[in-house]
Amino acid sequence: MQQQGVRCAFSSSDSWVILSPIEQSIKRKIEAVGTPLKDWDIQINYGIKTGFNDAFIISTEKRDEILANCRTEEERERTAELIRPILRGRDIKRYGYEWAKKYLIATFPSRHYDIEQYPALKQYLLSFGKERLEQTGKTYTIHGEKIKARKKTNNKWFETQDSISYWEDFMRPKVMWKIIGCNINFCYDEKQYICNNAVDIMVGDKSRLIQFVGLMNSKLFDWYLKLTTEAEVQGGGIQLYVTTLEKTLMKLDFSDSLTNTIYQRISGLIDDKVVDDKIFDAYLLTQEERMFILNDKRVTRNRET
């Protein structure tokens, strides 16, 4: 204990962690210039919860089948607009994503759709049984089999589980990230993807979104998140709650040079090292502190591309 002892200042009632001198130095440098994310003038929202993904998240082949069953071109156009490409948590990668050609039947309650205007879609949903899709929380016995309806809400049987009053945010440029895992990957999207409830989204000023993606995907903040996030899950991963993320201290208003560098990485024009070095520079890390981060097993373990 004498050999490994370090001095720590517990100066407030906030949560604390015992760190080595070099860890304390890096943490201080981040927090000295950081602004809580909740003060960034951004909006964070959850992905879509359907209550029954087997019915509402479909393959490209099933989408094509539903559209082929439309009786008129007008119905086909309406239905195609309603079935939107979706990203799941496993599809989100660092800076980008790999779309698995899955679609969401985006019958958000806040949009007040009339299912009678979508007969081919109605026929498909009813193939699962109306009792299974109801949002009553009831249990039915059909042909000797117990069927559990979705949880009780005020929504209709063909609608998703949550109201999704913020549906327009999915149409805007946004950041998306999976909320649980050994590495919380962040990507930037301008193609109007929808996401499931394993993913959160952020909308706001484009330059701030780009800064956020670069910071959160950097090795520095990979280390910082794992150091400061309290919700650890099995396998050494973390669960990044919105309330936790909003308290994260991050530097605002970097130079245009760094913002442009991060956007080049988003576009696949440069590699991670260029961004990492720029962020190390922005936080004035010494060479010793940079090497500490780069060699930390919490950062290098299972890091996804």
HELIX and SHEET records of a PDB file:
HELIX    1   1 PRO A   21  ALA A   32  1                                  12    
HELIX    2   2 LEU A   37  ASP A   39  5                                   3    
HELIX    3   3 ASN A   53  PHE A   56  1                                   4    
HELIX    4   4 THR A   60  ALA A   68  1                                   9    
HELIX    5   5 GLU A   73  LEU A   82  1                                  10    
HELIX    6   6 GLY A   89  ASP A   91  5                                   3    
HELIX    7   7 PRO A  109  ARG A  111  5                                   3    
HELIX    8   8 ILE A  115  GLN A  117  5                                   3    
HELIX    9   9 PRO A  119  LEU A  126  1                                   8    
HELIX   10  10 LYS A  130  LEU A  133  1                                   4    
HELIX   11  11 TRP A  167  MET A  171  5                                   5    
HELIX   12  12 LYS A  206  ASN A  217  1                                  12    
HELIX   13  13 LYS A  219  THR A  228  1                                  10    
HELIX   14  14 VAL A  242  GLU A  246  1                                   5    
HELIX   15  15 ASP A  256  ILE A  266  1                                  11    
HELIX   16  16 ASP A  272  ALA A  282  1                                  11    
HELIX   17  17 GLN A  287  ASN A  295  1                                   9    
HELIX   18  18 LYS A  297  THR A  300  1                                   4    
SHEET    1   A 2 THR A  35  PRO A  36  0                                        
SHEET    2   A 2 LEU A 249  MET A 250 -1                                        
SHEET    1   B 4 GLN A  43  TYR A  46  0                                        
SHEET    2   B 4 VAL A 199  VAL A 203 -1                                        
SHEET    3   B 4 LYS A 174  LYS A 178 -1                                        
SHEET    4   B 4 PHE A 186  ASP A 189 -1                                        
SHEET    1   C 4 ILE A  57  SER A  59  0                                        
SHEET    2   C 4 LYS A 102  ILE A 105 -1                                        
SHEET    3   C 4 ILE A  83  LEU A  87 -1                                        
SHEET    4   C 4 ILE A 194  CYS A 195  1                                        
SHEET    1   D 2 THR A 139  ILE A 142  0                                        
SHEET    2   D 2 GLU A 145  LYS A 148 -1                                        
SHEET    1   E 2 ILE A 180  GLY A 181  0                                        
SHEET    2   E 2 ILE A 238  GLN A 239 -1                                        
END                                                                             
